[in-house]
Amino acid sequence: MYPIDAVITWVDGNNPVHKEKRELYQTGGITINTISSSKEITRFINNGELGYCLQSLLINMPWLRNIFIVTDNQKPNFLSSELLNNPKISFVDHRVIFAGYEDVLPTFNSISIESVLHNIPDLSEHYIYLNDDFIILRSTEIVNFFRDEKVILKGCWKNIQKFGKFRLSISQALNFLLKSLFKINRSMSLLQQMKAAELAGFDKKYYKSPHYPHPQRKSTIERFYNMHPNIFLENIKYRFRNLDQHVAIFLSNHLEIKKSNAVLEADDDCLMICFNRDSPRSIKKKLNLLRTTNNVRFLCIQSLEEASDDHRQQLLEILDKKYALG
């Protein structure tokens, strides 16, 4: 049909250089609406999921032209030489995609980074954006992401909720309590999806998307930011996630919906295992689902470092044996 690339954002927060840099800016880079969970080490810890992500793309989506890994002057040396030397895989530094806006670097904010992915050199018009903890579990065709010129978006419609100063303060207090009592970090991602929808012209409902690989058209977000440079500059200036930001991926989704350039589908082939939020019972149920069915196409693994030794071993055995991703 046309060339399609994949883009993965990855960072090794265990790296001493990155850790020192991050800790330096955790004082000067914090603003009044900084999301508390954006500073947590769990957001930056490297658990090696990137290796499974890359293998799953190469095995189950061999039609990809390029796989770009966006990094902060790092290289995942834990990967096999076969992956590191694969001609499809290349690394793009933050300094490249933030060229002209170096004053906002270093950044530790995935929302800011996602806002400049369209600046990746030689990025195809049609591409698929993934976090490093996304894994493709079975053979997946182009039509699962693009049909003709339309993007395939998974999710469902939800009502937009208004967050005034009072509600935001209550939400921030709730974040503090959940973190203190239950070690649960809330990312406030739904608020940023709602903000993205409002920027695209939706005032009552937004299309809520799960954690899965997102098909994108480069020109859609590029055109919007060129027309609204102040919105772009405001979104990339925060070094850590901020309540005032929107997510460019979801802004693009809603712009496509508004132009009738999207096909909306249920997310019944997506599964997320969150080891710092799911109960042990829920984790057991999800692991069993991976063992016994082939219905899951897209898997997201969050906070693997907080999994029990038993749960971690079970998950890796499932991936290695059933999906041959070891």
C-alpha positions in Angstrom: 0.0 0.0 0.0 2.5 2.6 1.2 5.5 2.6 3.6 4.6 2.3 7.3 7.1 2.8 10.1 7.0 2.1 13.9 8.1 4.6 16.5 9.0 3.5 20.1 9.9 5.8 22.9 12.4 4.3 25.4 14.6 5.4 28.3 16.9 3.7 30.7 16.2 5.4 34.0 18.7 3.0 35.7 21.5 4.7 33.8 23.6 6.8 36.3 23.9 9.7 33.9 20.2 9.8 33.2 19.4 9.4 36.9 21.7 12.2 37.9 20.3 14.5 35.3 16.7 13.7 36.2 17.3 14.3 39.9 18.9 17.6 39.1 15.8 18.8 37.3 13.3 17.4 39.8 13.7 20.6 41.7 14.0 23.3 39.0 11.7 21.5 36.5 8.7 21.1 38.8 5.8 23.5 38.3 2.6 24.0 40.2 0.6 21.6 38.1 3.2 18.9 37.7 1.7 15.4 38.0 3.3 13.8 41.0 3.5 10.4 39.4 5.6 11.8 36.6 8.6 12.0 39.0 8.4 8.4 40.2 11.3 6.1 39.3 8.8 3.5 38.1 8.2 5.7 35.0 11.8 5.5 34.0 12.9 2.0 35.1 14.1 -0.3 32.3 12.8 -3.8 32.7 13.9 -5.1 29.3 10.4 -5.0 27.8 11.9 -3.3 24.7 13.4 -6.6 23.6 10.0 -8.3 23.6 8.4 -5.3 21.9 11.0 -5.3 19.1 10.9 -9.1 18.6 7.1 -9.0 18.4 7.2 -6.3 15.8 9.7 -8.2 13.6 7.8 -11.5 13.9 4.2 -10.4 13.7 4.5 -7.2 11.6 7.3 -8.0 9.1 5.8 -5.4 6.6 7.1 -2.5 8.7 9.7 -0.4 6.8 11.6 1.2 9.7 11.5 0.9 13.5 12.7 4.1 15.1 13.6 4.0 18.8 13.5 7.5 20.4 16.0 7.9 23.2 17.9 10.4 25.4 21.5 9.8 24.2 21.2 6.1 25.2 21.5 2.7 23.7 19.8 -0.5 25.0 22.9 -2.7 25.3 20.8 -5.4 26.9 19.4 -6.2 23.5 20.8 -9.1 21.4 23.3 -8.2 18.7 20.8 -9.5 16.2 18.4 -6.8 17.3 21.0 -4.0 17.6 22.3 -4.8 14.1 18.9 -5.2 12.4 18.9 -2.8 9.4 15.2 -1.9 10.2 16.0 -0.7 13.7 17.6 2.8 14.3 17.9 5.2 17.2 16.8 8.8 17.2 18.1 11.2 19.9 15.9 13.8 21.6 18.3 16.5 20.3 17.3 15.6 16.7 13.5 15.8 17.1 13.7 18.9 19.4 16.0 20.7 17.0 15.3 24.4 17.3 13.7 23.9 20.7 16.8 22.8 22.6 15.9 25.1 25.5 13.3 22.6 26.7 15.9 19.8 27.0 16.6 17.7 28.8 13.0 16.5 29.1 11.7 13.6 31.1 8.1 14.0 29.8 6.7 11.5 27.4 3.9 13.9 26.5 6.4 16.5 25.3 8.4 13.9 23.4 5.3 12.6 21.7 4.6 16.2 20.5 7.7 16.2 18.3 7.7 12.7 16.9 6.7 14.1 13.5 10.2 15.6 13.4 11.9 12.2 13.1 14.0 12.3 9.9 12.6 10.1 7.1 9.5 9.2 9.1 6.8 7.9 6.8 3.5 9.6 6.5 1.8 6.6 8.0 3.4 5.3 11.2 2.5 3.4 14.4 3.4 4.7 17.8 4.2 2.4 20.7 5.5 2.6 24.2 8.4 0.1 24.9 6.1 -2.0 27.0 3.7 -2.8 24.1 3.9 -6.3 22.7 2.2 -7.7 19.5 1.1 -11.2 20.3 -0.1 -12.5 16.9 0.3 -11.9 13.3 -1.1 -8.5 12.5 -1.7 -6.9 9.1 -1.7 -3.4 7.8 -5.5 -3.3 7.8 -5.5 -3.6 11.5 -4.1 -0.1 11.6 -4.9 1.6 8.2 -7.5 1.0 5.6 -7.0 3.1 2.5 -6.2 6.5 4.0 -8.2 6.0 7.2 -6.7 5.2 10.6 -8.2 2.4 12.7 -8.9 3.7 16.2 -9.8 1.4 19.1 -11.8 2.6 22.2 -15.2 4.0 23.1 -16.9 7.3 23.6 -17.0 8.9 27.0 -18.3 12.1 28.4 -15.9 15.0 28.8 -15.6 16.0 32.5 -14.7 19.6 33.4 -11.8 20.1 35.7 -11.8 23.4 37.5 -9.2 24.5 40.0 -11.2 23.0 42.9 -11.6 19.6 41.2 -7.9 19.6 40.2 -6.9 20.2 43.8 -9.1 17.4 45.0 -7.7 15.1 42.4 -4.1 16.0 43.4 -4.9 15.3 47.0 -6.4 11.9 46.0 -3.2 11.2 44.1 -1.2 11.9 47.2 -3.4 9.6 49.4 -3.3 6.7 46.9 0.4 6.9 46.6 0.9 7.1 50.4 -1.5 4.4 51.4 -1.5 2.0 48.5 1.6 2.9 46.4 -0.7 3.7 43.4 0.5 6.3 41.0 -2.3 8.0 39.0 -1.0 9.4 35.7 -4.2 11.6 35.0 -4.0 10.3 31.4 -7.8 10.6 30.8 -7.7 14.3 31.6 -5.0 14.7 28.9 -7.2 12.7 26.4 -10.1 15.0 27.2 -7.9 18.1 26.7 -6.8 16.7 23.3 -10.4 16.2 22.3 -11.4 19.7 23.2 -8.5 21.1 21.1 -9.9 19.2 18.2 -13.3 20.8 18.7 -15.1 18.2 20.8 -16.9 19.7 23.8 -19.2 16.9 25.1 -17.6 13.6 24.4 -14.1 12.2 23.8 -12.9 9.0 22.2 -11.2 7.1 25.0 -8.4 4.9 23.7 -6.6 2.0 25.6 -2.9 1.4 25.8 -2.1 -0.2 22.4 -0.1 0.7 19.3 -1.5 3.9 17.9 -1.7 4.4 14.1 -0.9 8.0 13.1 -0.6 10.2 10.0 2.3 12.5 10.3 0.8 15.4 8.4 -2.3 15.5 10.6 -0.5 16.6 13.8 2.2 18.5 11.8 -0.4 20.6 10.1 -2.2 21.4 13.4 0.9 22.5 15.2 2.0 24.6 12.3 -1.3 26.4 12.4 -1.2 26.7 16.2 2.5 27.3 17.2 1.6 28.6 20.6 -0.2 25.4 21.6 2.8 23.4 20.4 5.3 25.5 22.4 3.1 25.3 25.5 2.9 21.5 25.3 6.7 20.9 24.9 8.0 23.2 27.6 7.3 21.0 30.7 10.2 18.7 31.7 7.8 16.5 33.7 4.1 15.7 32.9 1.8 18.6 33.7 -2.0 18.8 34.1 -2.0 21.6 31.5 -0.8 19.4 28.7 -2.6 17.4 26.1 -1.4 14.2 24.4 -0.5 14.7 20.7 -1.4 11.1 19.9 -5.0 11.6 21.0 -5.2 15.1 19.5 -4.3 13.5 16.2 -7.0 10.8 16.8 -9.7 13.3 17.3 -8.6 15.4 14.3 -8.9 12.3 12.2 -12.4 11.5 13.6 -13.5 15.1 13.0 -12.4 14.8 9.3 -14.2 11.4 9.0 -10.8 9.9 8.4 -11.1 7.2 11.1 -12.7 3.8 11.5 -13.7 3.2 15.2 -13.5 -0.3 16.6 -13.9 -2.0 19.9 -10.8 -2.7 21.9 -11.6 -6.3 22.7 -8.3 -7.6 21.5 -6.3 -5.3 23.8 -5.1 -6.3 27.3 -3.1 -4.4 29.9 -1.5 -5.9 33.0 -0.6 -3.3 35.5 1.4 -4.8 38.3 1.1 -1.8 40.6 -2.7 -1.4 40.3 -4.2 -4.8 39.4 -5.1 -7.0 42.3 -3.3 -10.4 42.6 -6.6 -12.0 41.6 -6.9 -9.8 38.5 -3.3 -10.5 37.5 -3.9 -14.3 37.8 -7.0 -14.0 35.6 -5.1 -12.0 32.9 -2.2 -14.4 32.9 -4.5 -17.3 32.5 -6.2 -15.5 29.6 -2.9 -15.2 27.9 -2.3 -18.9 28.4 -5.6 -20.3 27.2 -6.8 -18.0 24.4 -5.5 -16.4 21.2 -7.9 -13.5 21.4 -5.4 -10.9 22.7 -3.5 -9.2 19.9 -2.0 -6.2 21.8 -0.5 -6.5 25.2 0.7 -3.7 27.5 2.8 -4.5 30.5 3.0 -1.8 33.1 5.2 -1.6 36.2 6.8 -5.0 35.7 9.4 -4.1 38.3 6.6 -4.2 40.9 5.5 -7.7 40.0 6.1 -10.5 42.4 8.8 -13.0 41.4 6.2 -15.6 40.7 4.0 -13.3 38.5 7.0 -12.1 36.6 8.3 -15.6 35.9 4.8 -16.7 34.8 4.5 -13.8 32.4 7.9 -14.3 30.8 7.3 -18.0 30.5 4.1 -17.4 28.7 5.7 -14.9 26.3 8.7 -17.2 25.7 6.8 -20.4 25.2 3.4 -19.5 23.6 4.5 -16.6 21.5 8.1 -17.5 20.9 9.3 -14.1 21.9 12.3 -15.2 24.1 
